[in-house]
């Protein structure tokens, strides 16, 4: 792993047009500060996940560039500094839960760390299921396993695509409380895609609101709330003000799109 504690991400003139001609991302110029958590919110299908894939190096931009500490994402991925949790957990069905989580370290060419693996499994609420295979786990349990796997490498860049989308509300709140302390002290640069405005305010230092496809920046909102952020923070006036601004920006983005505004 690189010696630097954290890595910034720069998107310059970034566009993405899929092979079917659909424009997903349009001329984005964004810089994500090293060691900070940024939430990406916007309407369904607006290009949030595409942007995450471009940052991960899993897709190539049509025009423009993505740089992670000045290097292309693919090059940083080879160095083992990027980790991503997808909407689809994609666990290997023939491996136990423990082995699925531990595999992340092997693929990143990091030494085995059974203690860390078991700690992460316990933290996401799956203690006792270490030897269980994915087919015997519920969808929410598999999603929690995917989060543990993403954290197993202690990544410097963490990309989370709706990481809590398949879990119940109580577990969602617990994970939102318990997981950030794992990456925040490490200086991890984190991008979080979510449809939940409250989740964005609770977890992020900054919220980028995107327009309907193709994704453009509608608003760029700081979240100046102290850490740690416990679930009860959601009831405070400061929290509600930031959430209201994000919701207003979302509505503005849809309103600026005549096709969606007419629906």
C-alpha positions, 0 to 999 in steps of 0.5 A: 500500500502507498505510504500516504494516509489518504488520497484525493479524487479529481474528476475533470470534464468527465462524461460517459455515454454508454454503448447504447447511446444513453448519456449517463454523466455530463461534463462533471468537474469535481474534487473529493478531498482526501480523508473526507466522506462525500454522499452522492444523491440524485433521482434513480438512474441519474448516473450515481453508480456510473460515476462510482464505477468510473472512479473505481476504474471499472468503466472508462469515461467517454471524455475527461479524466479521473485521477486518484492522487494524480494516478488513473483509478486502474493503476491505484486499484492495482496497488490495492488502495480502492475497495467497493461495495456494490448493490449486488453483494456478489459473494462467491457461493462456494466460500463461507462467509469468513472466507469471502471476507478474507478473500478481499485481503488476498486479492489486494495482496495483503497478509491474512488477518483472521482477527480483523476479519472476525471483528468486521463480521461481528461488527456488521451483526453476523457473528455466528455465521462465519462458516455459513455459505451465502445461499443460507444467508438472507439478502440483508445478511449478504449485503452486510457481508459485502460491507465487511469484505469492503472494509477488510483491506483497510482501503484508502479509497472506499466506494459504497453503492447503496451499501445499506439498501437491502437491510432493515431500518433498525440494522441500517441505523446501527450500521450508520452508527458503527461503521464510519469509525472504522474508516474515518480514523484511517483518513479513508476517502469515501464516496457513498451513493444513497437514496436516503437524504437522512443517511447522507447527512448522518454519514457524510461531510459533504453532499453532492446532489446530481440532476436526472440523467445525464448527471450534472451537479445541482448542489454541493452542500457541506455538512458541518456537524460534529462526529460521532453522529448518533441516530438521535442527531436526525431529530435536531434542528441543524440536521433537519435544516441540512436535510431540507436543503438537500431535498430542495436541491433534489426537487430543483434538479427534477424541476429543471428537467421538463420531462420529469417535472411533467410526470 
